[in-house]
């Protein structure tokens, strides 16, 4: 077997084993390969999702892309205080 053929064979075996051990991870890997999305962004997305979930449980994860490059990955956390922003003049502080 040539080196490239051997590499393809090993990759297929790895994918088959991964699909049995962790089907979700195998699915993510397959999507990354199909879409050619850089896997480096995944760690940032996971962290941003965690921050929103941990801090308030409500929010948005924003990914800003310009000219094919990710320029910003930002968790936007929503806090629901349920209080008025301004105090009426008749209320004590």
Secondary structure, 3 states (H helix, E strand, C coil): CCHHHHHHHHHHHHHHHHHHHCHHHHHHHHHHHHHCCCCHHHHHHHHHHHHHHHHCCCEEEEEEEECCEEEEEEEEECCCCCCCCCCCCCCCC
